[in-house]
């Protein structure tokens, strides 16, 4: 009898303890502060992320802390008003493109009504487009068009699912850029022309006009290209006016070269008078190029376009056969902008201008300095060393020609990547033959 009484008492005590433990650990008790804690967690993210961190931020510890705090918000408080904010913030700081895709897709799936859903879809589409552009620059063997096609599909999906969203105009524009990337210039141009008609008052109109001009330029429709570029420069758009001004000069330089090629063809056909007329037309066009580059330099000196124009005006003077001015301009540009992408090419090009000016001593000096500089591209250095030997050979200074060719074989044991490059003809046997011929002439 006592046994049962003891058991009953234990059961009662257990129930009582369970009741109070239940009161303490009740789900309702756990979630009483849920939304307040979510608010606090998001405030913490905002404090940590001020000023906003970027993936390239040198303070990697801060980057990790912000990413961790964002994940804590949407993992611990998925039903709070800040979950999608935190998820989008983390998706904007991915360690890899694949991670960014996964986070943006999660936002679209879990929070389809979020104000960031269309932004996430745009981010996926634009990143896909950017990957295609990067692959195109690096000359990869992967299927670039597959990325462009996927980007087009994603941009169209954005337009369909989120009609009237703030990114719709950019999506239409980027679809045209995808076609441009695929080298389908006619489709790209058609789409941009339609956008030009529809978005005349849009903030992106100058970007549209600039790229219409760029496509016309690529198709050698120089006159129409200049019309579009001038529309941008006349409007004074701060972003696209400088490259448009530079591009106007570029169209003249390219058109002049095309005229020169046409004149040479007429010479081959035995029509010297016609050729002379075309040469005169080319010279006038080159003068326009010089004026265009100088205008860009004067109006936009602190822009990338203004810097690039400092180099290209030297090329334009070369085409006018004003060799001294060409070299002076290029040397000044190299000195003032040594980190410009055109600086290395300009160093080599000065040697070519000196050659055309029959200044062989200057050409040899320039080419040799270039060849001896280990910071330059291997093939370009090899070509410069070949040029040194070739010039000596052409002026019949065989002793120095042999020395230059021997230096080429010693310093550049690997052949030029271009299998048709004339430097590949310079072999040990070739040099030995030159030596033998040189000895015979001396005797």
C-alpha positions in Angstrom: 0.0 0.0 0.0 2.8 2.4 0.9 4.5 1.5 -2.4 1.5 2.8 -4.4 1.3 5.9 -2.3 4.9 6.7 -2.9 4.4 6.2 -6.7 1.4 8.5 -6.7 3.3 11.2 -4.8 6.2 10.9 -7.3 3.8 11.2 -10.2 2.2 14.3 -8.7 5.6 15.8 -8.1 6.7 15.0 -11.6 3.6 16.6 -13.0 4.2 19.7 -10.9 7.8 20.0 -12.0 6.8 19.3 -15.6 4.3 22.1 -15.4 6.7 24.6 -14.1 9.4 23.5 -16.6 6.8 23.7 -19.3 6.1 27.3 -18.2 9.8 28.1 -18.4 10.5 26.3 -21.7 7.2 27.0 -23.4 7.4 27.7 -27.2 5.3 30.8 -26.5 7.9 31.9 -23.9 10.8 31.4 -26.5 9.1 33.5 -29.1 8.0 36.3 -26.9 11.1 38.4 -27.9 11.4 36.9 -31.4 10.6 40.0 -33.4 12.4 42.3 -31.0 15.5 40.2 -31.2 15.2 40.2 -35.0 15.1 44.0 -34.9 18.2 44.1 -32.7 20.1 41.6 -34.9 19.4 43.8 -38.0 20.4 47.0 -36.2 23.7 45.2 -35.4 24.2 44.4 -39.0 23.6 48.0 -40.0 26.0 49.3 -37.4 28.7 46.8 -38.5 28.1 47.7 -42.2 28.6 51.4 -41.9 30.2 52.4 -44.1 29.0 49.6 -46.4 31.5 46.9 -46.8 32.4 45.5 -50.3 33.9 42.2 -51.3 37.2 43.9 -52.2 37.3 45.6 -48.7 40.9 45.2 -47.4 39.5 44.6 -43.9 38.7 40.9 -44.4 37.7 40.4 -40.8 35.0 43.1 -41.1 33.8 41.5 -44.3 33.5 38.1 -42.5 31.7 39.7 -39.5 29.1 41.4 -41.7 28.5 38.3 -43.7 28.1 36.2 -40.5 25.8 38.8 -39.0 23.6 38.8 -42.1 23.3 35.0 -42.1 22.4 35.0 -38.4 19.4 37.3 -39.2 17.8 35.2 -41.9 18.8 31.8 -40.3 17.5 32.7 -36.8 14.6 35.0 -37.8 13.4 33.7 -41.2 9.8 35.1 -40.6 11.0 38.6 -39.6 10.7 41.7 -41.7 14.5 41.8 -42.0 15.2 38.3 -43.3 15.0 39.2 -46.9 17.1 42.3 -46.3 19.8 40.3 -44.7 19.7 37.6 -47.4 20.0 40.1 -50.2 22.9 41.8 -48.3 24.7 38.5 -48.0 24.0 37.7 -51.7 25.6 41.0 -52.6 28.9 39.9 -50.9 29.4 36.4 -52.3 32.7 34.5 -52.2 32.0 33.0 -55.6 29.5 33.6 -58.4 27.9 30.2 -57.6 27.3 31.2 -54.0 25.8 34.5 -55.1 23.5 32.6 -57.5 22.4 30.3 -54.7 21.6 33.1 -52.3 19.7 35.2 -54.8 17.7 32.1 -55.9 16.9 31.4 -52.2 15.6 34.9 -51.8 13.4 34.6 -54.9 12.1 31.2 -53.7 11.5 32.0 -50.0 10.5 35.6 -50.3 8.8 36.0 -53.7 7.0 39.2 -52.5 10.2 40.8 -51.3 11.1 44.2 -52.6 14.5 42.6 -53.5 13.1 39.7 -55.5 13.4 41.5 -58.8 16.8 42.9 -57.8 18.0 39.3 -57.2 16.7 38.1 -60.5 18.5 41.0 -62.2 21.7 40.2 -60.3 21.7 36.6 -61.5 21.1 37.7 -65.1 23.7 40.5 -65.0 26.3 38.3 -63.4 25.7 35.7 -66.1 26.2 38.4 -68.7 29.4 39.6 -66.9 30.8 36.0 -66.9 30.2 35.9 -70.7 32.0 39.2 -71.2 34.9 38.1 -69.0 35.2 34.8 -70.9 35.2 36.8 -74.2 38.1 39.0 -73.0 40.2 36.0 -71.9 39.6 34.1 -75.1 38.5 31.0 -73.3 37.4 28.0 -75.3 34.2 27.6 -73.2 30.9 28.3 -75.0 30.5 32.0 -74.5 27.2 32.1 -76.4 25.6 29.7 -73.9 26.2 32.3 -71.2 24.9 35.1 -73.3 21.8 33.1 -74.2 21.2 32.3 -70.5 21.5 35.9 -69.6 19.0 36.9 -72.3 16.5 34.3 -71.0 17.0 35.6 -67.4 16.5 39.3 -68.4 13.3 38.3 -70.3 12.1 36.4 -67.3 12.7 39.5 -65.1 10.7 41.6 -67.6 7.8 39.0 -67.7 7.6 38.3 -64.0 8.1 41.8 -62.7 6.6 44.1 -65.3 7.2 47.7 -64.7 10.0 47.2 -62.2 12.7 49.8 -61.9 15.3 47.5 -63.6 13.2 46.8 -66.7 14.9 49.4 -68.9 18.3 48.1 -67.9 17.2 44.6 -68.6 16.1 45.6 -72.2 19.4 47.4 -72.7 21.5 44.4 -71.4 19.6 42.0 -73.8 20.9 44.2 -76.6 24.4 44.0 -75.1 24.2 40.2 -75.0 23.4 40.2 -78.8 26.4 42.5 -79.3 28.6 40.2 -77.3 27.4 37.3 -79.5 28.5 39.4 -82.5 24.9 39.6 -83.7 25.3 43.3 -84.3 22.3 43.7 -86.5 20.0 42.4 -83.8 21.7 44.4 -81.1 21.4 47.6 -83.2 17.8 46.9 -84.0 17.0 46.5 -80.3 18.9 49.6 -79.3 17.2 51.7 -82.0 13.8 50.6 -80.6 14.9 51.6 -77.1 16.1 54.9 -78.4 12.6 55.6 -79.7 10.9 54.3 -76.5 13.2 55.7 -73.8 14.0 59.2 -75.2 13.5 60.7 -71.7 15.1 57.9 -69.7 18.4 58.4 -67.8 19.9 55.6 -69.8 19.3 57.2 -73.2 22.9 58.4 -73.5 24.2 54.9 -72.8 21.9 53.7 -75.6 23.1 56.4 -78.0 26.8 55.6 -77.2 26.4 51.9 -77.9 24.4 52.6 -81.1 27.4 54.7 -82.2 29.8 51.9 -81.1 28.0 49.3 -83.2 27.9 51.6 -86.2 31.6 52.1 -85.7 32.2 48.4 -85.6 30.3 48.0 -88.9 32.4 50.8 -90.4 29.4 53.1 -90.7 31.5 56.0 -89.6 29.1 58.8 -90.5 26.2 57.4 -88.5 28.5 56.5 -85.6 29.7 60.1 -85.4 26.1 61.3 -85.4 25.3 59.3 -82.3 28.5 60.1 -80.5 27.9 63.8 -81.2 24.4 63.6 -79.8 26.0 62.4 -76.5 28.8 65.0 -76.4 26.4 67.8 -77.3 24.2 66.8 -74.3 27.3 66.9 -72.1 26.5 63.6 -70.3 29.2 63.3 -67.7 29.6 59.6 -68.0 29.4 59.0 -71.8 30.4 62.4 -73.3 34.2 61.7 -72.7 34.3 58.3 -74.4 32.0 59.6 -77.2 34.3 62.5 -77.9 37.3 60.0 -78.0 35.3 57.7 -80.2 34.6 60.5 -82.7 38.3 60.8 -83.2 38.7 57.0 -83.4 36.2 56.9 -86.3 38.3 59.4 -88.3 41.5 57.4 -87.6 39.9 54.2 -88.8 38.2 55.9 -91.8 41.6 57.4 -92.8 43.2 54.0 -92.7 40.5 52.5 -94.8 41.0 55.3 -97.3 44.7 54.6 -97.4 44.1 50.9 -98.1 41.8 51.9 -100.9 44.4 54.2 -102.4 47.1 51.5 -102.3 44.7 49.2 -104.1 44.2 51.8 -106.8 48.0 52.0 -107.2 48.1 48.3 -107.7 45.4 48.6 -110.3 47.6 51.1 -112.1 45.5 54.2 -111.3 48.0 56.6 -109.7 45.9 59.8 -110.2 42.9 58.2 -108.5 45.1 56.9 -105.7 46.6 60.4 -105.2 43.1 61.9 -104.8 42.2 59.2 -102.2 45.5 59.8 -100.3 44.5 63.5 -100.1 41.1 62.5 -98.7 42.8 60.3 -96.2 45.1 63.1 -95.1 42.1 65.4 -94.5 40.4 62.7 -92.4 43.6 62.2 -90.3 43.6 65.9 -89.6 40.0 65.5 -88.3 41.3 62.7 -86.1 44.0 64.9 -84.6 41.5 67.7 -84.0 39.2 65.2 -82.3 41.8 63.8 -80.0 43.0 67.3 -79.1 39.4 68.2 -78.3 39.1 65.2 -76.0 42.3 66.1 -74.3 41.2 69.7 -73.7 37.7 69.0 -72.6 38.2 65.8 -70.5 41.9 65.9 -69.3 41.2 64.0 -66.1 39.2 61.1 -67.6 40.4 57.8 -69.1 39.3 59.0 -72.5 41.5 62.1 -72.1 44.5 60.0 -71.2 44.0 57.6 -74.1 43.7 60.5 -76.5 47.2 61.6 -75.4 48.5 58.4 -76.9 46.3 58.1 -80.0 47.0 61.6 -81.1 50.6 60.4 -81.6 49.3 57.6 -83.9 47.3 60.1 -85.8 50.4 62.4 -86.3 52.3 59.3 -87.5 49.6 58.7 -90.2 50.1 62.3 -91.3 53.8 61.5 -91.6 54.6 64.2 -89.0 57.1 61.9 -87.3 58.7 64.3 -84.9 55.4 65.4 -83.5 54.2 61.8 -83.3 57.2 60.8 -81.3 57.0 63.9 -79.0 53.4 63.2 -78.3 53.9 59.6 -77.5 57.0 60.2 -75.3 55.0 62.8 -73.3 52.1 60.5 -72.9 54.4 57.7 -71.7 56.0 60.0 -69.2 52.7 61.4 -67.9 50.7 58.2 -67.9 53.1 55.3 -67.4 50.4 53.0 -66.1 48.1 53.5 -69.0 47.3 50.4 -71.0 48.7 52.1 -74.2 52.0 53.0 -72.7 53.8 49.7 -73.5 52.5 49.6 -77.0 53.6 53.2 -77.5 57.2 52.4 -76.4 57.4 49.8 -79.2 55.6 52.0 -81.7 58.1 54.8 -81.3 60.6 52.5 -82.9 58.3 51.9 -85.8 57.9 55.7 -86.3 61.6 56.1 -86.2 61.9 53.4 -88.9 59.4 55.2 -91.1 61.4 58.4 -90.6 64.6 56.6 -91.8 66.1 57.3 -88.4 67.7 53.8 -88.0 69.9 54.7 -85.0 66.8 55.9 -83.1 64.8 52.8 -84.1 67.5 50.4 -83.0 67.9 52.2 -79.7 64.2 52.1 -79.0 63.8 48.4 -80.0 66.8 47.3 -78.1 65.6 49.1 -74.9 62.2 47.4 -75.3 63.7 44.0 -75.9 65.9 44.3 -72.8 63.0 45.2 -70.5 61.8 42.0 -68.7 58.5 43.7 -67.7 57.2 43.6 -71.3 55.4 40.8 -73.0 57.7 38.0 -74.2 56.6 37.9 -77.8 56.7 41.7 -78.0 60.3 41.7 -76.7 61.2 38.9 -79.1 59.8 40.9 -82.0 61.8 44.0 -80.9 65.0 42.0 -80.8 64.2 40.7 -84.3 63.6 44.2 -85.5 67.1 45.2 -84.3 68.7 42.5 -86.3 66.6 43.1 -89.3 67.4 46.8 -89.4 71.1 46.1 -89.2 70.8 43.5 -91.9 68.9 46.0 -94.2 71.6 48.7 -93.8 74.1 45.9 -94.4 75.8 46.2 -91.1 76.2 42.4 -90.9 78.4 42.3 -87.9 75.9 44.0 -85.7 73.0 42.0 -87.4 74.7 38.7 -86.5 75.2 39.9 -82.9 71.5 40.9 -82.6 70.3 37.6 -84.0 72.6 35.7 -81.7 71.2 37.6 -78.8 67.7 36.7 -80.0 68.5 33.0 -80.0 70.1 33.3 -76.5 67.6 35.5 -74.8 64.5 34.1 -76.5 64.9 30.4 -76.8 61.1 29.9 -77.2 59.8 30.9 -80.6 57.1 33.5 -81.2 53.6 32.2 -80.6 52.6 33.3 -84.1 53.8 30.5 -86.4 54.0 32.9 -89.3 56.1 35.4 -87.5 59.4 36.1 -89.5 61.5 35.8 -86.3 61.0 32.0 -86.6 63.3 32.1 -89.6 66.2 33.1 -87.4 67.8 29.8 -86.5 71.3 28.7 -85.7 71.8 27.6 -89.3 70.5 31.0 -90.5 73.0 32.9 -88.4 75.9 30.6 -89.4 75.0 31.2 -93.1 75.1 35.0 -92.4 78.5 34.6 -90.8 79.9 32.6 -93.7 78.6 35.1 -96.3 80.0 38.0 -94.2 83.4 36.3 -94.1 83.3 35.7 -97.9 82.6 39.4 -98.5 85.4 40.5 -96.2 87.8 38.2 -98.1 
